[in-house]
């Protein structure tokens, strides 16, 4: 697609191997970021395309590792939310003494059970 700046061409660029069909992006950014990218690419001895491709791959790999690391925690969170929906909570089987219930009521600023608020 030429008008939308996406095209497939064959290029001999270091990060792609030899004669690999590639797609192009046209991206916009602030001038200072553009200049920094160009400087860092030059310092690394790379063209900008290769530098940005390596940077994007590194970022995506890092995000994949974070997702993989967090997956068990996400699964536990989902399970806890499901269990919470059942109305079963830790401590549901605790029965408070009348003194303990009065203390809870006082802390919460509510009338003791069995009596209307004043």
OpenMM code with the backbone's topology and positions (N, CA, C; nanometers):
from openmm import Vec3, app, unit

residues = "UNK UNK UNK UNK UNK UNK UNK UNK UNK UNK UNK UNK UNK UNK UNK UNK UNK UNK UNK UNK UNK UNK UNK UNK UNK UNK UNK UNK UNK UNK UNK UNK UNK UNK UNK UNK UNK UNK UNK UNK UNK UNK UNK UNK UNK UNK UNK UNK UNK UNK UNK UNK UNK UNK UNK UNK UNK UNK UNK UNK UNK UNK UNK UNK UNK UNK UNK UNK UNK UNK UNK UNK UNK UNK UNK UNK UNK UNK UNK UNK UNK UNK UNK UNK UNK UNK UNK UNK UNK UNK UNK UNK UNK UNK UNK UNK UNK UNK UNK UNK UNK UNK UNK UNK UNK UNK UNK UNK UNK UNK UNK UNK UNK UNK UNK UNK UNK UNK".split()
positions = [
    Vec3(0.0867, -0.1173, 0.0000),
    Vec3(0.0000, 0.0000, 0.0000),
    Vec3(0.0897, 0.1214, 0.0000),
    Vec3(0.1046, 0.1856, -0.1108),
    Vec3(0.1977, 0.2966, -0.1246),
    Vec3(0.1419, 0.4243, -0.0616),
    Vec3(0.0153, 0.4573, -0.0859),
    Vec3(-0.0427, 0.5809, -0.0340),
    Vec3(-0.0425, 0.5884, 0.1171),
    Vec3(-0.0558, 0.4754, 0.1868),
    Vec3(-0.0580, 0.4741, 0.3326),
    Vec3(0.0788, 0.4504, 0.3929),
    Vec3(0.1825, 0.4525, 0.3131),
    Vec3(0.3203, 0.4367, 0.3556),
    Vec3(0.3531, 0.2985, 0.4073),
    Vec3(0.2767, 0.1978, 0.3714),
    Vec3(0.3125, 0.0614, 0.4079),
    Vec3(0.3411, -0.0104, 0.2781),
    Vec3(0.4621, -0.0608, 0.2649),
    Vec3(0.4969, -0.1328, 0.1430),
    Vec3(0.5914, -0.2455, 0.1783),
    Vec3(0.5930, -0.3470, 0.0958),
    Vec3(0.6856, -0.4581, 0.1147),
    Vec3(0.7946, -0.4458, 0.0093),
    Vec3(0.9168, -0.4476, 0.0534),
    Vec3(1.0308, -0.4410, -0.0373),
    Vec3(1.1332, -0.5430, 0.0082),
    Vec3(1.2275, -0.5719, -0.0791),
    Vec3(1.3362, -0.6610, -0.0413),
    Vec3(1.4562, -0.5737, -0.0099),
    Vec3(1.5098, -0.5907, 0.1120),
    Vec3(1.6236, -0.5089, 0.1558),
    Vec3(1.7309, -0.5973, 0.2139),
    Vec3(1.8516, -0.5527, 0.2030),
    Vec3(1.9644, -0.6195, 0.2672),
    Vec3(2.0047, -0.5340, 0.3871),
    Vec3(1.9325, -0.5512, 0.4973),
    Vec3(1.9573, -0.4752, 0.6197),
    Vec3(1.9993, -0.5733, 0.7272),
    Vec3(2.0992, -0.5360, 0.8039),
    Vec3(2.1601, -0.6254, 0.9015),
    Vec3(2.0645, -0.6988, 0.9936),
    Vec3(1.9613, -0.6323, 1.0408),
    Vec3(1.8734, -0.6967, 1.1383),
    Vec3(1.7735, -0.7907, 1.0738),
    Vec3(1.7620, -0.7909, 0.9424),
    Vec3(1.6639, -0.8745, 0.8757),
    Vec3(1.7242, -0.9973, 0.8095),
    Vec3(1.8538, -1.0072, 0.8017),
    Vec3(1.9148, -1.1134, 0.7219),
    Vec3(1.9198, -1.0672, 0.5778),
    Vec3(1.9485, -1.1546, 0.4880),
    Vec3(1.9632, -1.1154, 0.3478),
    Vec3(1.8363, -1.1423, 0.2696),
    Vec3(1.7979, -1.0472, 0.1883),
    Vec3(1.6863, -1.0583, 0.0942),
    Vec3(1.5560, -1.1035, 0.1609),
    Vec3(1.5191, -1.0362, 0.2658),
    Vec3(1.3953, -1.0658, 0.3360),
    Vec3(1.2947, -0.9560, 0.3018),
    Vec3(1.1725, -0.9942, 0.2669),
    Vec3(1.0692, -0.8940, 0.2405),
    Vec3(1.0345, -0.8239, 0.3714),
    Vec3(1.0347, -0.6928, 0.3692),
    Vec3(1.0062, -0.6156, 0.4903),
    Vec3(0.8925, -0.5187, 0.4626),
    Vec3(0.8261, -0.4767, 0.5686),
    Vec3(0.7233, -0.3738, 0.5596),
    Vec3(0.7790, -0.2481, 0.6226),
    Vec3(0.7341, -0.1360, 0.5738),
    Vec3(0.7848, -0.0075, 0.6216),
    Vec3(0.6781, 0.0654, 0.7016),
    Vec3(0.7242, 0.1431, 0.7986),
    Vec3(0.6395, 0.2348, 0.8739),
    Vec3(0.6828, 0.3766, 0.8413),
    Vec3(0.5890, 0.4675, 0.8471),
    Vec3(0.6214, 0.6090, 0.8465),
    Vec3(0.5757, 0.6599, 0.9824),
    Vec3(0.6685, 0.7058, 1.0638),
    Vec3(0.6322, 0.7492, 1.1986),
    Vec3(0.6683, 0.8960, 1.2177),
    Vec3(0.5962, 0.9607, 1.3053),
    Vec3(0.6211, 1.1014, 1.3376),
    Vec3(0.6609, 1.1112, 1.4834),
    Vec3(0.7490, 1.2042, 1.5117),
    Vec3(0.7947, 1.2251, 1.6497),
    Vec3(0.8510, 1.3650, 1.6625),
    Vec3(0.8674, 1.4064, 1.7852),
    Vec3(0.9274, 1.5367, 1.8129),
    Vec3(1.0710, 1.5381, 1.7624),
    Vec3(1.1151, 1.6550, 1.7188),
    Vec3(1.2492, 1.6688, 1.6637),
    Vec3(1.3597, 1.6239, 1.7573),
    Vec3(1.3448, 1.6525, 1.8866),
    Vec3(1.4494, 1.6147, 1.9828),
    Vec3(1.4606, 1.4623, 1.9959),
    Vec3(1.3472, 1.3937, 1.9883),
    Vec3(1.3504, 1.2465, 1.9946),
    Vec3(1.4133, 1.1926, 1.8674),
    Vec3(1.3742, 1.2483, 1.7546),
    Vec3(1.4327, 1.2094, 1.6253),
    Vec3(1.5846, 1.2216, 1.6300),
    Vec3(1.6321, 1.3348, 1.6798),
    Vec3(1.7770, 1.3592, 1.6850),
    Vec3(1.8462, 1.2610, 1.7795),
    Vec3(1.7835, 1.2307, 1.8944),
    Vec3(1.8427, 1.1337, 1.9881),
    Vec3(1.8513, 0.9954, 1.9257),
    Vec3(1.7433, 0.9527, 1.8586),
    Vec3(1.7438, 0.8214, 1.7945),
    Vec3(1.8555, 0.8152, 1.6917),
    Vec3(1.8665, 0.9180, 1.6097),
    Vec3(1.9707, 0.9214, 1.5060),
    Vec3(2.1090, 0.9136, 1.5702),
    Vec3(2.1320, 0.9886, 1.6784),
    Vec3(2.2624, 0.9874, 1.7464),
    Vec3(2.2924, 0.8497, 1.8036),
    Vec3(2.1947, 0.7904, 1.8726),
    Vec3(2.2172, 0.6584, 1.9323),
    Vec3(2.2408, 0.5523, 1.8255),
    Vec3(2.1664, 0.5600, 1.7171),
    Vec3(2.1876, 0.4648, 1.6071),
    Vec3(2.3281, 0.4819, 1.5491),
    Vec3(2.3679, 0.6064, 1.5258),
    Vec3(2.5027, 0.6330, 1.4730),
    Vec3(2.6096, 0.5823, 1.5694),
    Vec3(2.5923, 0.6099, 1.6989),
    Vec3(2.6892, 0.5649, 1.7998),
    Vec3(2.7012, 0.4128, 1.8017),
    Vec3(2.5895, 0.3430, 1.7713),
    Vec3(2.5905, 0.1965, 1.7710),
    Vec3(2.6379, 0.1411, 1.6358),
    Vec3(2.6601, 0.2302, 1.5396),
    Vec3(2.7042, 0.1863, 1.4081),
    Vec3(2.5916, 0.1214, 1.3280),
    Vec3(2.4674, 0.1636, 1.3556),
    Vec3(2.3505, 0.1046, 1.2894),
    Vec3(2.2738, 0.2113, 1.2134),
    Vec3(2.1988, 0.1671, 1.1120),
    Vec3(2.1059, 0.2607, 1.0499),
    Vec3(1.9854, 0.2732, 1.1426),
    Vec3(1.9074, 0.3784, 1.1245),
    Vec3(1.7954, 0.4060, 1.2136),
    Vec3(1.6939, 0.2917, 1.2117),
    Vec3(1.6670, 0.2364, 1.0945),
    Vec3(1.5697, 0.1274, 1.0842),
    Vec3(1.6124, 0.0080, 1.1697),
    Vec3(1.7372, -0.0301, 1.1596),
    Vec3(1.7875, -0.1435, 1.2370),
    Vec3(1.7830, -0.1115, 1.3866),
    Vec3(1.8267, 0.0100, 1.4222),
    Vec3(1.8270, 0.0505, 1.5629),
    Vec3(1.6860, 0.0451, 1.6223),
    Vec3(1.5882, 0.1019, 1.5506),
    Vec3(1.4509, 0.1025, 1.6022),
    Vec3(1.3916, -0.0374, 1.6058),
    Vec3(1.4275, -0.1214, 1.5095),
    Vec3(1.3773, -0.2594, 1.5090),
    Vec3(1.4300, -0.3351, 1.6296),
    Vec3(1.5581, -0.3202, 1.6582),
    Vec3(1.6184, -0.3866, 1.7744),
    Vec3(1.5541, -0.3344, 1.9034),
    Vec3(1.5338, -0.2032, 1.9122),
    Vec3(1.4725, -0.1444, 2.0313),
    Vec3(1.3296, -0.1943, 2.0498),
    Vec3(1.2530, -0.2006, 1.9415),
    Vec3(1.1144, -0.2482, 1.9507),
    Vec3(1.1108, -0.3953, 1.9905),
    Vec3(1.1992, -0.4755, 1.9318),
    Vec3(1.2035, -0.6176, 1.9680),
    Vec3(1.2378, -0.6349, 2.1154),
    Vec3(1.3344, -0.5575, 2.1652),
    Vec3(1.3727, -0.5660, 2.3063),
    Vec3(1.2551, -0.5274, 2.3965),
    Vec3(1.1823, -0.4217, 2.3592),
    Vec3(1.0678, -0.3777, 2.4391),
    Vec3(0.9583, -0.4840, 2.4400),
    Vec3(0.9287, -0.5419, 2.3240),
    Vec3(0.8247, -0.6451, 2.3174),
    Vec3(0.8657, -0.7699, 2.3946),
    Vec3(0.9932, -0.8081, 2.3856),
    Vec3(1.0421, -0.9238, 2.4620),
    Vec3(1.0282, -0.8999, 2.6115),
    Vec3(1.0604, -0.7778, 2.6559),
    Vec3(1.0481, -0.7447, 2.7978),
    Vec3(0.9014, -0.7513, 2.8410),
    Vec3(0.8114, -0.6970, 2.7605),
    Vec3(0.6696, -0.7012, 2.7953),
    Vec3(0.6196, -0.8454, 2.8004),
    Vec3(0.6668, -0.9300, 2.7090),
    Vec3(0.6288, -1.0717, 2.7119),
    Vec3(0.6763, -1.1392, 2.8400),
    Vec3(0.7999, -1.1069, 2.8840),
    Vec3(0.8525, -1.1655, 3.0081),
    Vec3(0.7720, -1.1185, 3.1289),
    Vec3(0.7348, -0.9916, 3.1318),
    Vec3(0.6549, -0.9385, 3.2427),
    Vec3(0.5182, -1.0062, 3.2452),
    Vec3(0.4536, -1.0190, 3.1281),
    Vec3(0.3242, -1.0873, 3.1212),
    Vec3(0.3357, -1.2302, 3.1722),
    Vec3(0.4410, -1.3002, 3.1294),
    Vec3(0.4608, -1.4392, 3.1718),
    Vec3(0.4817, -1.4464, 3.3224),
    Vec3(0.5607, -1.3522, 3.3768),
    Vec3(0.5866, -1.3490, 3.5204),
    Vec3(0.4587, -1.3221, 3.5990),
    Vec3(0.3754, -1.2291, 3.5489),
    Vec3(0.2548, -1.1898, 3.6214),
    Vec3(0.1378, -1.2848, 3.6012),
    Vec3(0.1452, -1.3756, 3.5052),
    Vec3(0.0339, -1.4640, 3.4732),
    Vec3(-0.0187, -1.5407, 3.5946),
    Vec3(0.0672, -1.6025, 3.6777),
    Vec3(0.0121, -1.6741, 3.7946),
    Vec3(-0.0613, -1.5809, 3.8912),
    Vec3(-0.0133, -1.4590, 3.9056),
    Vec3(-0.0782, -1.3632, 3.9953),
    Vec3(-0.2135, -1.3207, 3.9386),
    Vec3(-0.2182, -1.3025, 3.8060),
    Vec3(-0.3451, -1.2676, 3.7413),
    Vec3(-0.4450, -1.3812, 3.7574),
    Vec3(-0.4000, -1.5041, 3.7413),
    Vec3(-0.4881, -1.6203, 3.7582),
    Vec3(-0.5402, -1.6257, 3.9016),
    Vec3(-0.4533, -1.6000, 3.9997),
    Vec3(-0.4954, -1.6005, 4.1408),
    Vec3(-0.5957, -1.4893, 4.1672),
    Vec3(-0.5737, -1.3726, 4.1068),
    Vec3(-0.6672, -1.2607, 4.1245),
    Vec3(-0.8047, -1.2965, 4.0684),
    Vec3(-0.8062, -1.3553, 3.9491),
    Vec3(-0.9331, -1.3941, 3.8883),
    Vec3(-1.0060, -1.4981, 3.9726),
    Vec3(-0.9298, -1.5942, 4.0264),
    Vec3(-0.9898, -1.6968, 4.1123),
    Vec3(-1.0474, -1.6332, 4.2384),
    Vec3(-0.9731, -1.5398, 4.2981),
    Vec3(-1.0209, -1.4723, 4.4191),
    Vec3(-1.1477, -1.3931, 4.3911),
    Vec3(-1.1542, -1.3278, 4.2739),
    Vec3(-1.2746, -1.2532, 4.2393),
    Vec3(-1.3936, -1.3469, 4.2216),
    Vec3(-1.3691, -1.4625, 4.1604),
    Vec3(-1.4764, -1.5613, 4.1453),
    Vec3(-1.5261, -1.6078, 4.2813),
    Vec3(-1.4332, -1.6388, 4.3714),
    Vec3(-1.4710, -1.6863, 4.5049),
    Vec3(-1.5419, -1.5767, 4.5839),
    Vec3(-1.5001, -1.4525, 4.5643),
    Vec3(-1.5646, -1.3416, 4.6347),
    Vec3(-1.7104, -1.3304, 4.5918),
    Vec3(-1.7368, -1.3644, 4.4674),
    Vec3(-1.8732, -1.3594, 4.4171),
    Vec3(-1.9636, -1.4624, 4.4820),
    Vec3(-1.9070, -1.5640, 4.5470),
    Vec3(-1.9878, -1.6673, 4.6122),
    Vec3(-2.0352, -1.6222, 4.7487),
    Vec3(-1.9804, -1.5127, 4.8000),
    Vec3(-2.0183, -1.4653, 4.9319),
    Vec3(-1.9397, -1.5324, 5.0430),
    Vec3(-1.8412, -1.6117, 5.0092),
    Vec3(-1.7582, -1.6783, 5.1083),
    Vec3(-1.6339, -1.5939, 5.1316),
    Vec3(-1.6190, -1.5463, 5.2512),
    Vec3(-1.5049, -1.4617, 5.2838),
    Vec3(-1.4300, -1.5204, 5.4026),
    Vec3(-1.3019, -1.4962, 5.4070),
    Vec3(-1.2232, -1.5388, 5.5225),
    Vec3(-1.2783, -1.4682, 5.6455),
    Vec3(-1.3033, -1.5414, 5.7502),
    Vec3(-1.3544, -1.4839, 5.8729),
    Vec3(-1.5055, -1.4862, 5.8859),
    Vec3(-1.5747, -1.5361, 5.7833),
    Vec3(-1.7213, -1.5431, 5.7908),
    Vec3(-1.7694, -1.6312, 5.9060),
    Vec3(-1.6841, -1.7237, 5.9488),
    Vec3(-1.7247, -1.8164, 6.0543),
    Vec3(-1.6945, -1.7626, 6.1941),
    Vec3(-1.6413, -1.6404, 6.2039),
    Vec3(-1.6082, -1.5822, 6.3343),
    Vec3(-1.7339, -1.5211, 6.3960),
    Vec3(-1.7571, -1.5559, 6.5207),
    Vec3(-1.8702, -1.5000, 6.5945),
    Vec3(-1.8127, -1.4073, 6.7014),
    Vec3(-1.8550, -1.2802, 6.6969),
    Vec3(-1.8053, -1.1824, 6.7932),
    Vec3(-1.8867, -1.1874, 6.9219),
    Vec3(-1.8176, -1.1582, 7.0325),
    Vec3(-1.8905, -1.1426, 7.1585),
    Vec3(-1.9670, -1.0105, 7.1504),
    Vec3(-2.0587, -0.9893, 7.2391),
    Vec3(-2.1363, -0.8641, 7.2370),
    Vec3(-2.0455, -0.7432, 7.2599),
    Vec3(-1.9417, -0.7610, 7.3440),
    Vec3(-1.8478, -0.6510, 7.3677),
    Vec3(-1.7681, -0.6202, 7.2409),
    Vec3(-1.7234, -0.7234, 7.1707),
    Vec3(-1.6480, -0.7046, 7.0464),
    Vec3(-1.7354, -0.6389, 6.9395),
    Vec3(-1.8622, -0.6830, 6.9315),
    Vec3(-1.9540, -0.6246, 6.8332),
    Vec3(-1.9800, -0.4785, 6.8653),
    Vec3(-1.9916, -0.4448, 6.9943),
    Vec3(-2.0130, -0.3058, 7.0348),
    Vec3(-1.8925, -0.2201, 6.9957),
    Vec3(-1.7726, -0.2763, 7.0114),
    Vec3(-1.6518, -0.2035, 6.9735),
    Vec3(-1.6485, -0.1792, 6.8227),
    Vec3(-1.6840, -0.2814, 6.7451),
    Vec3(-1.6890, -0.2664, 6.5989),
    Vec3(-1.7915, -0.1598, 6.5614),
    Vec3(-1.9086, -0.1657, 6.6239),
    Vec3(-2.0132, -0.0679, 6.5953),
    Vec3(-1.9667, 0.0738, 6.6281),
    Vec3(-1.8967, 0.0898, 6.7418),
    Vec3(-1.8478, 0.2218, 6.7810),
    Vec3(-1.7449, 0.2735, 6.6806),
    Vec3(-1.6550, 0.1863, 6.6385),
    Vec3(-1.5523, 0.2261, 6.5414),
    Vec3(-1.6161, 0.2677, 6.4100),
    Vec3(-1.7184, 0.1935, 6.3680),
    Vec3(-1.7851, 0.2228, 6.2414),
    Vec3(-1.8886, 0.3334, 6.2531),
    Vec3(-1.9118, 0.3796, 6.3752),
    Vec3(-2.0066, 0.4886, 6.3965),
    Vec3(-2.1501, 0.4502, 6.3701),
    Vec3(-2.1848, 0.3282, 6.4016),
    Vec3(-2.3232, 0.2836, 6.3811),
    Vec3(-2.3836, 0.2412, 6.5153),
    Vec3(-2.5155, 0.2403, 6.5167),
    Vec3(-2.5861, 0.2012, 6.6381),
    Vec3(-2.5589, 0.0539, 6.6668),
    Vec3(-2.5458, 0.0203, 6.7956),
    Vec3(-2.5280, -0.1202, 6.8290),
    Vec3(-2.6416, -0.2024, 6.7708),
    Vec3(-2.6131, -0.3255, 6.7382),
    Vec3(-2.7148, -0.4131, 6.6787),
    Vec3(-2.8330, -0.4271, 6.7738),
    Vec3(-2.9488, -0.4200, 6.7149),
    Vec3(-3.0710, -0.4346, 6.7944),
    Vec3(-3.1252, -0.3021, 6.8433),
    Vec3(-3.0511, -0.1916, 6.8265),
    Vec3(-3.0981, -0.0606, 6.8689),
    Vec3(-3.0927, 0.0338, 6.7511),
    Vec3(-3.1888, 0.1203, 6.7389),
    Vec3(-3.1947, 0.2187, 6.6305),
    Vec3(-3.0947, 0.3290, 6.6564),
    Vec3(-3.0469, 0.3888, 6.5502),
    Vec3(-2.9527, 0.5019, 6.5631),
    Vec3(-3.0244, 0.6209, 6.6218),
    Vec3(-2.9540, 0.6968, 6.7060),
    Vec3(-3.0158, 0.8127, 6.7720),
    Vec3(-3.0207, 0.9312, 6.6813),
] * unit.nanometer
topology = app.Topology()
chain = topology.addChain("A")
for resn in residues:
    res = topology.addResidue(resn, chain)
    for name in ("N", "CA", "C"):
        topology.addAtom(name, app.Element.getBySymbol(name[0]), res)
